[in-house]
Protein backbone atom coordinates (compact mmCIF):
# COMPACT_ATOMS: atom_id res chain seq x y z
CA UNK A 1 0.00 0.00 0.00
CA UNK A 2 1.41 3.36 -0.99
CA UNK A 3 0.88 6.62 0.85
CA UNK A 4 -1.40 7.82 -1.95
CA UNK A 5 -3.59 4.75 -1.56
CA UNK A 6 -3.68 5.29 2.19
CA UNK A 7 -4.82 8.92 1.89
CA UNK A 8 -7.27 7.89 -0.84
CA UNK A 9 -8.89 5.44 1.62
CA UNK A 10 -10.02 3.14 -1.18
CA UNK A 11 -12.22 5.83 -2.70
CA UNK A 12 -13.87 6.81 0.57
CA UNK A 13 -11.50 9.64 1.47
CA UNK A 14 -14.15 12.31 0.93
CA UNK A 15 -16.15 10.72 3.75
CA UNK A 16 -13.37 9.52 6.05
CA UNK A 17 -11.17 12.62 6.34
CA UNK A 18 -14.01 15.04 7.14
CA UNK A 19 -15.19 12.59 9.82
CA UNK A 20 -11.71 12.62 11.36
CA UNK A 21 -11.63 16.42 11.17
CA UNK A 22 -15.02 16.80 12.84
CA UNK A 23 -13.99 14.37 15.57
CA UNK A 24 -10.77 16.27 16.27
CA UNK A 25 -12.62 19.60 16.36
CA UNK A 26 -15.26 18.27 18.78
CA UNK A 27 -12.66 16.71 21.09
CA UNK A 28 -10.49 19.84 21.09
CA UNK A 29 -13.54 22.01 21.76
CA UNK A 30 -14.59 19.79 24.62
CA UNK A 31 -11.13 19.99 26.19
CA UNK A 32 -10.97 23.77 25.81
CA UNK A 33 -14.44 24.21 27.27
CA UNK A 34 -13.62 22.04 30.28
CA UNK A 35 -10.37 23.93 30.82
CA UNK A 36 -12.14 27.31 30.60
CA UNK A 37 -14.86 26.26 33.04
CA UNK A 38 -12.28 24.88 35.47
CA UNK A 39 -10.32 28.13 35.45
CA UNK A 40 -13.47 30.21 35.87
CA UNK A 41 -14.63 28.15 38.85
CA UNK A 42 -11.16 28.23 40.40
CA UNK A 43 -11.10 32.05 40.12
CA UNK A 44 -14.57 32.32 41.65
CA UNK A 45 -13.48 30.05 44.51
CA UNK A 46 -10.43 32.23 45.14
CA UNK A 47 -12.57 35.37 45.21
CA UNK A 48 -14.95 33.79 47.70
CA UNK A 49 -12.04 32.69 49.89
CA UNK A 50 -10.67 36.24 49.90
CA UNK A 51 -14.01 37.71 50.98
CA UNK A 52 -14.81 35.09 53.62
CA UNK A 53 -11.58 33.33 54.66
CA UNK A 54 -12.94 31.96 57.94
CA UNK A 55 -16.22 30.70 56.55
CA UNK A 56 -14.71 28.91 53.55
CA UNK A 57 -12.07 27.09 55.64
CA UNK A 58 -14.43 25.96 58.39
CA UNK A 59 -14.65 22.13 58.14
CA UNK A 60 -17.89 22.02 60.19
CA UNK A 61 -19.78 24.09 57.61
mmCIF file as Biopython writes it, N, C-alpha, C and O atoms, coordinates in Angstrom:
data_model
#
loop_
_atom_site.group_PDB
_atom_site.id
_atom_site.type_symbol
_atom_site.label_atom_id
_atom_site.label_alt_id
_atom_site.label_comp_id
_atom_site.label_asym_id
_atom_site.label_entity_id
_atom_site.label_seq_id
_atom_site.pdbx_PDB_ins_code
_atom_site.Cartn_x
_atom_site.Cartn_y
_atom_site.Cartn_z
_atom_site.occupancy
_atom_site.B_iso_or_equiv
_atom_site.auth_seq_id
_atom_site.auth_asym_id
_atom_site.pdbx_PDB_model_num
ATOM 1   N N  . UNK A ? 1  ? 0.852   -1.179 0.000  1.0 0.0 1  A 1 
ATOM 2   C CA . UNK A ? 1  ? 0.000   0.000  0.000  1.0 0.0 1  A 1 
ATOM 3   C C  . UNK A ? 1  ? 0.899   1.245  0.000  1.0 0.0 1  A 1 
ATOM 4   O O  . UNK A ? 1  ? 1.803   1.372  0.827  1.0 0.0 1  A 1 
ATOM 5   N N  . UNK A ? 2  ? 0.644   2.126  -0.909 1.0 0.0 2  A 1 
ATOM 6   C CA . UNK A ? 2  ? 1.408   3.363  -0.985 1.0 0.0 2  A 1 
ATOM 7   C C  . UNK A ? 2  ? 0.725   4.430  -0.143 1.0 0.0 2  A 1 
ATOM 8   O O  . UNK A ? 2  ? -0.411  4.263  0.302  1.0 0.0 2  A 1 
ATOM 9   N N  . UNK A ? 3  ? 1.429   5.510  0.061  1.0 0.0 3  A 1 
ATOM 10  C CA . UNK A ? 3  ? 0.875   6.619  0.850  1.0 0.0 3  A 1 
ATOM 11  C C  . UNK A ? 3  ? -0.327  7.242  0.142  1.0 0.0 3  A 1 
ATOM 12  O O  . UNK A ? 3  ? -1.277  7.680  0.790  1.0 0.0 3  A 1 
ATOM 13  N N  . UNK A ? 4  ? -0.279  7.278  -1.172 1.0 0.0 4  A 1 
ATOM 14  C CA . UNK A ? 4  ? -1.396  7.823  -1.949 1.0 0.0 4  A 1 
ATOM 15  C C  . UNK A ? 4  ? -2.635  6.965  -1.766 1.0 0.0 4  A 1 
ATOM 16  O O  . UNK A ? 4  ? -3.740  7.487  -1.615 1.0 0.0 4  A 1 
ATOM 17  N N  . UNK A ? 5  ? -2.456  5.649  -1.778 1.0 0.0 5  A 1 
ATOM 18  C CA . UNK A ? 5  ? -3.595  4.746  -1.556 1.0 0.0 5  A 1 
ATOM 19  C C  . UNK A ? 5  ? -4.149  4.921  -0.145 1.0 0.0 5  A 1 
ATOM 20  O O  . UNK A ? 5  ? -5.361  4.892  0.067  1.0 0.0 5  A 1 
ATOM 21  N N  . UNK A ? 6  ? -3.239  5.103  0.820  1.0 0.0 6  A 1 
ATOM 22  C CA . UNK A ? 6  ? -3.682  5.293  2.192  1.0 0.0 6  A 1 
ATOM 23  C C  . UNK A ? 6  ? -4.545  6.543  2.315  1.0 0.0 6  A 1 
ATOM 24  O O  . UNK A ? 6  ? -5.641  6.488  2.873  1.0 0.0 6  A 1 
ATOM 25  N N  . UNK A ? 7  ? -4.057  7.674  1.797  1.0 0.0 7  A 1 
ATOM 26  C CA . UNK A ? 7  ? -4.822  8.916  1.888  1.0 0.0 7  A 1 
ATOM 27  C C  . UNK A ? 7  ? -6.069  8.884  1.016  1.0 0.0 7  A 1 
ATOM 28  O O  . UNK A ? 7  ? -7.016  9.629  1.270  1.0 0.0 7  A 1 
ATOM 29  N N  . UNK A ? 8  ? -6.085  8.041  -0.002 1.0 0.0 8  A 1 
ATOM 30  C CA . UNK A ? 8  ? -7.273  7.889  -0.839 1.0 0.0 8  A 1 
ATOM 31  C C  . UNK A ? 8  ? -8.347  7.058  -0.170 1.0 0.0 8  A 1 
ATOM 32  O O  . UNK A ? 8  ? -9.515  7.130  -0.553 1.0 0.0 8  A 1 
ATOM 33  N N  . UNK A ? 9  ? -7.969  6.269  0.826  1.0 0.0 9  A 1 
ATOM 34  C CA . UNK A ? 9  ? -8.885  5.438  1.615  1.0 0.0 9  A 1 
ATOM 35  C C  . UNK A ? 9  ? -9.798  4.569  0.739  1.0 0.0 9  A 1 
ATOM 36  O O  . UNK A ? 9  ? -10.977 4.386  1.043  1.0 0.0 9  A 1 
ATOM 37  N N  . UNK A ? 10 ? -9.244  4.051  -0.330 1.0 0.0 10 A 1 
ATOM 38  C CA . UNK A ? 10 ? -10.022 3.144  -1.183 1.0 0.0 10 A 1 
ATOM 39  C C  . UNK A ? 10 ? -11.214 3.814  -1.831 1.0 0.0 10 A 1 
ATOM 40  O O  . UNK A ? 10 ? -12.219 3.159  -2.103 1.0 0.0 10 A 1 
ATOM 41  N N  . UNK A ? 11 ? -11.119 5.101  -2.080 1.0 0.0 11 A 1 
ATOM 42  C CA . UNK A ? 11 ? -12.217 5.833  -2.704 1.0 0.0 11 A 1 
ATOM 43  C C  . UNK A ? 11 ? -13.181 6.477  -1.720 1.0 0.0 11 A 1 
ATOM 44  O O  . UNK A ? 11 ? -14.112 7.171  -2.129 1.0 0.0 11 A 1 
ATOM 45  N N  . UNK A ? 12 ? -12.971 6.259  -0.450 1.0 0.0 12 A 1 
ATOM 46  C CA . UNK A ? 12 ? -13.868 6.808  0.569  1.0 0.0 12 A 1 
ATOM 47  C C  . UNK A ? 12 ? -13.264 8.001  1.305  1.0 0.0 12 A 1 
ATOM 48  O O  . UNK A ? 12 ? -13.782 8.410  2.344  1.0 0.0 12 A 1 
ATOM 49  N N  . UNK A ? 13 ? -12.196 8.553  0.789  1.0 0.0 13 A 1 
ATOM 50  C CA . UNK A ? 13 ? -11.497 9.645  1.466  1.0 0.0 13 A 1 
ATOM 51  C C  . UNK A ? 13 ? -12.390 10.857 1.692  1.0 0.0 13 A 1 
ATOM 52  O O  . UNK A ? 13 ? -12.258 11.540 2.707  1.0 0.0 13 A 1 
ATOM 53  N N  . UNK A ? 14 ? -13.285 11.127 0.771  1.0 0.0 14 A 1 
ATOM 54  C CA . UNK A ? 14 ? -14.148 12.308 0.929  1.0 0.0 14 A 1 
ATOM 55  C C  . UNK A ? 14 ? -15.126 12.162 2.083  1.0 0.0 14 A 1 
ATOM 56  O O  . UNK A ? 14 ? -15.724 13.148 2.514  1.0 0.0 14 A 1 
ATOM 57  N N  . UNK A ? 15 ? -15.297 10.948 2.590  1.0 0.0 15 A 1 
ATOM 58  C CA . UNK A ? 15 ? -16.145 10.723 3.753  1.0 0.0 15 A 1 
ATOM 59  C C  . UNK A ? 15 ? -15.326 10.528 5.028  1.0 0.0 15 A 1 
ATOM 60  O O  . UNK A ? 15 ? -15.731 10.959 6.108  1.0 0.0 15 A 1 
ATOM 61  N N  . UNK A ? 16 ? -14.171 9.874  4.893  1.0 0.0 16 A 1 
ATOM 62  C CA . UNK A ? 16 ? -13.369 9.515  6.053  1.0 0.0 16 A 1 
ATOM 63  C C  . UNK A ? 16 ? -12.659 10.726 6.645  1.0 0.0 16 A 1 
ATOM 64  O O  . UNK A ? 16 ? -12.742 10.955 7.852  1.0 0.0 16 A 1 
ATOM 65  N N  . UNK A ? 17 ? -11.965 11.503 5.826  1.0 0.0 17 A 1 
ATOM 66  C CA . UNK A ? 17 ? -11.173 12.625 6.341  1.0 0.0 17 A 1 
ATOM 67  C C  . UNK A ? 17 ? -12.021 13.715 6.988  1.0 0.0 17 A 1 
ATOM 68  O O  . UNK A ? 17 ? -11.623 14.244 8.025  1.0 0.0 17 A 1 
ATOM 69  N N  . UNK A ? 18 ? -13.172 14.073 6.421  1.0 0.0 18 A 1 
ATOM 70  C CA . UNK A ? 18 ? -14.012 15.041 7.143  1.0 0.0 18 A 1 
ATOM 71  C C  . UNK A ? 18 ? -14.515 14.494 8.486  1.0 0.0 18 A 1 
ATOM 72  O O  . UNK A ? 18 ? -14.672 15.247 9.447  1.0 0.0 18 A 1 
ATOM 73  N N  . UNK A ? 19 ? -14.765 13.186 8.546  1.0 0.0 19 A 1 
ATOM 74  C CA . UNK A ? 19 ? -15.193 12.594 9.818  1.0 0.0 19 A 1 
ATOM 75  C C  . UNK A ? 19 ? -14.080 12.705 10.855 1.0 0.0 19 A 1 
ATOM 76  O O  . UNK A ? 19 ? -14.339 13.027 12.015 1.0 0.0 19 A 1 
ATOM 77  N N  . UNK A ? 20 ? -12.843 12.439 10.439 1.0 0.0 20 A 1 
ATOM 78  C CA . UNK A ? 20 ? -11.707 12.617 11.357 1.0 0.0 20 A 1 
ATOM 79  C C  . UNK A ? 20 ? -11.591 14.079 11.789 1.0 0.0 20 A 1 
ATOM 80  O O  . UNK A ? 20 ? -11.363 14.361 12.965 1.0 0.0 20 A 1 
ATOM 81  N N  . UNK A ? 21 ? -11.743 14.992 10.862 1.0 0.0 21 A 1 
ATOM 82  C CA . UNK A ? 21 ? -11.626 16.417 11.170 1.0 0.0 21 A 1 
ATOM 83  C C  . UNK A ? 21 ? -12.701 16.859 12.162 1.0 0.0 21 A 1 
ATOM 84  O O  . UNK A ? 21 ? -12.411 17.572 13.122 1.0 0.0 21 A 1 
ATOM 85  N N  . UNK A ? 22 ? -13.927 16.439 11.930 1.0 0.0 22 A 1 
ATOM 86  C CA . UNK A ? 22 ? -15.017 16.800 12.836 1.0 0.0 22 A 1 
ATOM 87  C C  . UNK A ? 22 ? -14.760 16.228 14.228 1.0 0.0 22 A 1 
ATOM 88  O O  . UNK A ? 22 ? -14.992 16.902 15.231 1.0 0.0 22 A 1 
ATOM 89  N N  . UNK A ? 23 ? -14.287 14.998 14.289 1.0 0.0 23 A 1 
ATOM 90  C CA . UNK A ? 23 ? -13.991 14.372 15.574 1.0 0.0 23 A 1 
ATOM 91  C C  . UNK A ? 23 ? -12.911 15.136 16.332 1.0 0.0 23 A 1 
ATOM 92  O O  . UNK A ? 23 ? -13.041 15.372 17.533 1.0 0.0 23 A 1 
ATOM 93  N N  . UNK A ? 24 ? -11.860 15.517 15.639 1.0 0.0 24 A 1 
ATOM 94  C CA . UNK A ? 24 ? -10.771 16.269 16.273 1.0 0.0 24 A 1 
ATOM 95  C C  . UNK A ? 24 ? -11.262 17.622 16.768 1.0 0.0 24 A 1 
ATOM 96  O O  . UNK A ? 24 ? -10.904 18.050 17.866 1.0 0.0 24 A 1 
ATOM 97  N N  . UNK A ? 25 ? -12.079 18.297 15.968 1.0 0.0 25 A 1 
ATOM 98  C CA . UNK A ? 25 ? -12.615 19.598 16.365 1.0 0.0 25 A 1 
ATOM 99  C C  . UNK A ? 25 ? -13.499 19.469 17.602 1.0 0.0 25 A 1 
ATOM 100 O O  . UNK A ? 25 ? -13.395 20.280 18.523 1.0 0.0 25 A 1 
ATOM 101 N N  . UNK A ? 26 ? -14.360 18.465 17.630 1.0 0.0 26 A 1 
ATOM 102 C CA . UNK A ? 26 ? -15.255 18.275 18.779 1.0 0.0 26 A 1 
ATOM 103 C C  . UNK A ? 26 ? -14.457 17.943 20.038 1.0 0.0 26 A 1 
ATOM 104 O O  . UNK A ? 26 ? -14.737 18.488 21.105 1.0 0.0 26 A 1 
ATOM 105 N N  . UNK A ? 27 ? -13.473 17.062 19.926 1.0 0.0 27 A 1 
ATOM 106 C CA . UNK A ? 27 ? -12.663 16.712 21.095 1.0 0.0 27 A 1 
ATOM 107 C C  . UNK A ? 27 ? -11.855 17.903 21.598 1.0 0.0 27 A 1 
ATOM 108 O O  . UNK A ? 27 ? -11.773 18.130 22.806 1.0 0.0 27 A 1 
ATOM 109 N N  . UNK A ? 28 ? -11.263 18.658 20.690 1.0 0.0 28 A 1 
ATOM 110 C CA . UNK A ? 28 ? -10.489 19.836 21.092 1.0 0.0 28 A 1 
ATOM 111 C C  . UNK A ? 28 ? -11.403 20.870 21.746 1.0 0.0 28 A 1 
ATOM 112 O O  . UNK A ? 28 ? -11.039 21.473 22.755 1.0 0.0 28 A 1 
ATOM 113 N N  . UNK A ? 29 ? -12.582 21.076 21.176 1.0 0.0 29 A 1 
ATOM 114 C CA . UNK A ? 29 ? -13.536 22.014 21.759 1.0 0.0 29 A 1 
ATOM 115 C C  . UNK A ? 29 ? -13.976 21.595 23.152 1.0 0.0 29 A 1 
ATOM 116 O O  . UNK A ? 29 ? -14.114 22.426 24.050 1.0 0.0 29 A 1 
ATOM 117 N N  . UNK A ? 30 ? -14.194 20.307 23.320 1.0 0.0 30 A 1 
ATOM 118 C CA . UNK A ? 30 ? -14.586 19.791 24.622 1.0 0.0 30 A 1 
ATOM 119 C C  . UNK A ? 30 ? -13.489 20.012 25.660 1.0 0.0 30 A 1 
ATOM 120 O O  . UNK A ? 30 ? -13.768 20.410 26.791 1.0 0.0 30 A 1 
ATOM 121 N N  . UNK A ? 31 ? -12.249 19.753 25.274 1.0 0.0 31 A 1 
ATOM 122 C CA . UNK A ? 31 ? -11.134 19.986 26.193 1.0 0.0 31 A 1 
ATOM 123 C C  . UNK A ? 31 ? -10.984 21.462 26.541 1.0 0.0 31 A 1 
ATOM 124 O O  . UNK A ? 31 ? -10.769 21.807 27.703 1.0 0.0 31 A 1 
ATOM 125 N N  . UNK A ? 32 ? -11.094 22.331 25.546 1.0 0.0 32 A 1 
ATOM 126 C CA . UNK A ? 32 ? -10.967 23.767 25.807 1.0 0.0 32 A 1 
ATOM 127 C C  . UNK A ? 32 ? -12.102 24.279 26.685 1.0 0.0 32 A 1 
ATOM 128 O O  . UNK A ? 32 ? -11.878 25.109 27.566 1.0 0.0 32 A 1 
ATOM 129 N N  . UNK A ? 33 ? -13.312 23.792 26.453 1.0 0.0 33 A 1 
ATOM 130 C CA . UNK A ? 33 ? -14.445 24.213 27.266 1.0 0.0 33 A 1 
ATOM 131 C C  . UNK A ? 33 ? -14.279 23.768 28.714 1.0 0.0 33 A 1 
ATOM 132 O O  . UNK A ? 33 ? -14.543 24.538 29.637 1.0 0.0 33 A 1 
ATOM 133 N N  . UNK A ? 34 ? -13.845 22.533 28.914 1.0 0.0 34 A 1 
ATOM 134 C CA . UNK A ? 34 ? -13.619 22.036 30.278 1.0 0.0 34 A 1 
ATOM 135 C C  . UNK A ? 34 ? -12.528 22.844 30.973 1.0 0.0 34 A 1 
ATOM 136 O O  . UNK A ? 34 ? -12.651 23.182 32.150 1.0 0.0 34 A 1 
ATOM 137 N N  . UNK A ? 35 ? -11.473 23.148 30.244 1.0 0.0 35 A 1 
ATOM 138 C CA . UNK A ? 35 ? -10.373 23.933 30.825 1.0 0.0 35 A 1 
ATOM 139 C C  . UNK A ? 35 ? -10.840 25.339 31.201 1.0 0.0 35 A 1 
ATOM 140 O O  . UNK A ? 35 ? -10.488 25.848 32.265 1.0 0.0 35 A 1 
ATOM 141 N N  . UNK A ? 36 ? -11.626 25.960 30.335 1.0 0.0 36 A 1 
ATOM 142 C CA . UNK A ? 36 ? -12.141 27.306 30.599 1.0 0.0 36 A 1 
ATOM 143 C C  . UNK A ? 36 ? -13.059 27.305 31.816 1.0 0.0 36 A 1 
ATOM 144 O O  . UNK A ? 36 ? -12.961 28.187 32.670 1.0 0.0 36 A 1 
ATOM 145 N N  . UNK A ? 37 ? -13.942 26.328 31.898 1.0 0.0 37 A 1 
ATOM 146 C CA . UNK A ? 37 ? -14.862 26.255 33.041 1.0 0.0 37 A 1 
ATOM 147 C C  . UNK A ? 37 ? -14.102 26.006 34.343 1.0 0.0 37 A 1 
ATOM 148 O O  . UNK A ? 37 ? -14.435 26.576 35.382 1.0 0.0 37 A 1 
ATOM 149 N N  . UNK A ? 38 ? -13.092 25.161 34.280 1.0 0.0 38 A 1 
ATOM 150 C CA . UNK A ? 38 ? -12.283 24.877 35.470 1.0 0.0 38 A 1 
ATOM 151 C C  . UNK A ? 38 ? -11.593 26.142 35.961 1.0 0.0 38 A 1 
ATOM 152 O O  . UNK A ? 38 ? -11.610 26.429 37.158 1.0 0.0 38 A 1 
ATOM 153 N N  . UNK A ? 39 ? -10.995 26.892 35.063 1.0 0.0 39 A 1 
ATOM 154 C CA . UNK A ? 39 ? -10.316 28.134 35.449 1.0 0.0 39 A 1 
ATOM 155 C C  . UNK A ? 39 ? -11.301 29.151 36.019 1.0 0.0 39 A 1 
ATOM 156 O O  . UNK A ? 39 ? -11.009 29.823 37.009 1.0 0.0 39 A 1 
ATOM 157 N N  . UNK A ? 40 ? -12.462 29.256 35.389 1.0 0.0 40 A 1 
ATOM 158 C CA . UNK A ? 40 ? -13.468 30.210 35.868 1.0 0.0 40 A 1 
ATOM 159 C C  . UNK A ? 40 ? -13.918 29.841 37.277 1.0 0.0 40 A 1 
ATOM 160 O O  . UNK A ? 40 ? -14.005 30.712 38.142 1.0 0.0 40 A 1 
ATOM 161 N N  . UNK A ? 41 ? -14.204 28.571 37.518 1.0 0.0 41 A 1 
ATOM 162 C CA . UNK A ? 41 ? -14.633 28.149 38.849 1.0 0.0 41 A 1 
ATOM 163 C C  . UNK A ? 41 ? -13.523 28.310 39.879 1.0 0.0 41 A 1 
ATOM 164 O O  . UNK A ? 41 ? -13.792 28.671 41.025 1.0 0.0 41 A 1 
ATOM 165 N N  . UNK A ? 42 ? -12.285 28.049 39.487 1.0 0.0 42 A 1 
ATOM 166 C CA . UNK A ? 42 ? -11.159 28.228 40.396 1.0 0.0 42 A 1 
ATOM 167 C C  . UNK A ? 42 ? -11.024 29.699 40.787 1.0 0.0 42 A 1 
ATOM 168 O O  . UNK A ? 42 ? -10.774 30.009 41.952 1.0 0.0 42 A 1 
ATOM 169 N N  . UNK A ? 43 ? -11.189 30.610 39.819 1.0 0.0 43 A 1 
ATOM 170 C CA . UNK A ? 43 ? -11.104 32.047 40.118 1.0 0.0 43 A 1 
ATOM 171 C C  . UNK A ? 43 ? -12.243 32.495 41.015 1.0 0.0 43 A 1 
ATOM 172 O O  . UNK A ? 43 ? -12.038 33.314 41.912 1.0 0.0 43 A 1 
ATOM 173 N N  . UNK A ? 44 ? -13.433 31.974 40.788 1.0 0.0 44 A 1 
ATOM 174 C CA . UNK A ? 44 ? -14.573 32.316 41.651 1.0 0.0 44 A 1 
ATOM 175 C C  . UNK A ? 44 ? -14.311 31.822 43.072 1.0 0.0 44 A 1 
ATOM 176 O O  . UNK A ? 44 ? -14.581 32.532 44.041 1.0 0.0 44 A 1 
ATOM 177 N N  . UNK A ? 45 ? -13.782 30.601 43.193 1.0 0.0 45 A 1 
ATOM 178 C CA . UNK A ? 45 ? -13.483 30.048 44.513 1.0 0.0 45 A 1 
ATOM 179 C C  . UNK A ? 45 ? -12.448 30.897 45.237 1.0 0.0 45 A 1 
ATOM 180 O O  . UNK A ? 45 ? -12.566 31.120 46.442 1.0 0.0 45 A 1 
ATOM 181 N N  . UNK A ? 46 ? -11.444 31.370 44.525 1.0 0.0 46 A 1 
ATOM 182 C CA . UNK A ? 46 ? -10.426 32.233 45.136 1.0 0.0 46 A 1 
ATOM 183 C C  . UNK A ? 46 ? -11.037 33.548 45.617 1.0 0.0 46 A 1 
ATOM 184 O O  . UNK A ? 46 ? -10.702 34.035 46.696 1.0 0.0 46 A 1 
ATOM 185 N N  . UNK A ? 47 ? -11.935 34.119 44.811 1.0 0.0 47 A 1 
ATOM 186 C CA . UNK A ? 47 ? -12.574 35.370 45.207 1.0 0.0 47 A 1 
ATOM 187 C C  . UNK A ? 47 ? -13.417 35.174 46.453 1.0 0.0 47 A 1 
ATOM 188 O O  . UNK A ? 47 ? -13.420 36.024 47.344 1.0 0.0 47 A 1 
ATOM 189 N N  . UNK A ? 48 ? -14.123 34.071 46.521 1.0 0.0 48 A 1 
ATOM 190 C CA . UNK A ? 48 ? -14.948 33.789 47.698 1.0 0.0 48 A 1 
ATOM 191 C C  . UNK A ? 48 ? -14.062 33.596 48.917 1.0 0.0 48 A 1 
ATOM 192 O O  . UNK A ? 48 ? -14.393 34.077 50.001 1.0 0.0 48 A 1 
ATOM 193 N N  . UNK A ? 49 ? -12.950 32.905 48.760 1.0 0.0 49 A 1 
ATOM 194 C CA . UNK A ? 49 ? -12.036 32.694 49.893 1.0 0.0 49 A 1 
ATOM 195 C C  . UNK A ? 49 ? -11.430 34.001 50.380 1.0 0.0 49 A 1 
ATOM 196 O O  . UNK A ? 49 ? -11.164 34.151 51.573 1.0 0.0 49 A 1 
ATOM 197 N N  . UNK A ? 50 ? -11.209 34.940 49.486 1.0 0.0 50 A 1 
ATOM 198 C CA . UNK A ? 50 ? -10.669 36.245 49.901 1.0 0.0 50 A 1 
ATOM 199 C C  . UNK A ? 50 ? -11.700 37.035 50.699 1.0 0.0 50 A 1 
ATOM 200 O O  . UNK A ? 50 ? -11.355 37.717 51.664 1.0 0.0 50 A 1 
ATOM 201 N N  . UNK A ? 51 ? -12.961 36.942 50.297 1.0 0.0 51 A 1 
ATOM 202 C CA . UNK A ? 51 ? -14.009 37.707 50.979 1.0 0.0 51 A 1 
ATOM 203 C C  . UNK A ? 51 ? -14.363 37.103 52.329 1.0 0.0 51 A 1 
ATOM 204 O O  . UNK A ? 51 ? -14.600 37.831 53.293 1.0 0.0 51 A 1 
ATOM 205 N N  . UNK A ? 52 ? -14.400 35.778 52.403 1.0 0.0 52 A 1 
ATOM 206 C CA . UNK A ? 52 ? -14.809 35.093 53.624 1.0 0.0 52 A 1 
ATOM 207 C C  . UNK A ? 52 ? -13.789 34.002 53.979 1.0 0.0 52 A 1 
ATOM 208 O O  . UNK A ? 52 ? -14.103 32.818 53.858 1.0 0.0 52 A 1 
ATOM 209 N N  . UNK A ? 53 ? -12.603 34.365 54.406 1.0 0.0 53 A 1 
ATOM 210 C CA . UNK A ? 53 ? -11.578 33.332 54.655 1.0 0.0 53 A 1 
ATOM 211 C C  . UNK A ? 53 ? -11.926 32.371 55.783 1.0 0.0 53 A 1 
ATOM 212 O O  . UNK A ? 53 ? -11.578 31.193 55.716 1.0 0.0 53 A 1 
ATOM 213 N N  . UNK A ? 54 ? -12.605 32.854 56.815 1.0 0.0 54 A 1 
ATOM 214 C CA . UNK A ? 54 ? -12.939 31.964 57.937 1.0 0.0 54 A 1 
ATOM 215 C C  . UNK A ? 54 ? -14.072 31.024 57.585 1.0 0.0 54 A 1 
ATOM 216 O O  . UNK A ? 54 ? -14.032 29.846 57.940 1.0 0.0 54 A 1 
ATOM 217 N N  . UNK A ? 55 ? -15.070 31.520 56.900 1.0 0.0 55 A 1 
ATOM 218 C CA . UNK A ? 55 ? -16.218 30.702 56.554 1.0 0.0 55 A 1 
ATOM 219 C C  . UNK A ? 55 ? -15.868 29.606 55.569 1.0 0.0 55 A 1 
ATOM 220 O O  . UNK A ? 55 ? -16.364 28.486 55.697 1.0 0.0 55 A 1 
ATOM 221 N N  . UNK A ? 56 ? -15.023 29.898 54.588 1.0 0.0 56 A 1 
ATOM 222 C CA . UNK A ? 56 ? -14.712 28.914 53.551 1.0 0.0 56 A 1 
ATOM 223 C C  . UNK A ? 56 ? -13.767 27.831 54.037 1.0 0.0 56 A 1 
ATOM 224 O O  . UNK A ? 56 ? -13.702 26.762 53.430 1.0 0.0 56 A 1 
ATOM 225 N N  . UNK A ? 57 ? -13.021 28.079 55.129 1.0 0.0 57 A 1 
ATOM 226 C CA . UNK A ? 57 ? -12.071 27.094 55.643 1.0 0.0 57 A 1 
ATOM 227 C C  . UNK A ? 57 ? -12.614 26.327 56.842 1.0 0.0 57 A 1 
ATOM 228 O O  . UNK A ? 57 ? -11.919 25.483 57.406 1.0 0.0 57 A 1 
ATOM 229 N N  . UNK A ? 58 ? -13.832 26.612 57.226 1.0 0.0 58 A 1 
ATOM 230 C CA . UNK A ? 58 ? -14.425 25.962 58.389 1.0 0.0 58 A 1 
ATOM 231 C C  . UNK A ? 58 ? -14.900 24.552 58.015 1.0 0.0 58 A 1 
ATOM 232 O O  . UNK A ? 58 ? -15.841 24.423 57.231 1.0 0.0 58 A 1 
ATOM 233 N N  . UNK A ? 59 ? -14.282 23.492 58.549 1.0 0.0 59 A 1 
ATOM 234 C CA . UNK A ? 59 ? -14.650 22.131 58.144 1.0 0.0 59 A 1 
ATOM 235 C C  . UNK A ? 59 ? -16.033 21.713 58.650 1.0 0.0 59 A 1 
ATOM 236 O O  . UNK A ? 59 ? -16.613 20.764 58.122 1.0 0.0 59 A 1 
ATOM 237 N N  . UNK A ? 60 ? -16.570 22.399 59.658 1.0 0.0 60 A 1 
ATOM 238 C CA . UNK A ? 60 ? -17.893 22.022 60.187 1.0 0.0 60 A 1 
ATOM 239 C C  . UNK A ? 60 ? -19.022 22.585 59.347 1.0 0.0 60 A 1 
ATOM 240 O O  . UNK A ? 60 ? -20.178 22.220 59.558 1.0 0.0 60 A 1 
ATOM 241 N N  . UNK A ? 61 ? -18.727 23.453 58.412 1.0 0.0 61 A 1 
ATOM 242 C CA . UNK A ? 61 ? -19.780 24.090 57.613 1.0 0.0 61 A 1 
ATOM 243 C C  . UNK A ? 61 ? -20.298 23.178 56.544 1.0 0.0 61 A 1 
ATOM 244 O O  . UNK A ? 61 ? -21.188 23.561 55.784 1.0 0.0 61 A 1 
#
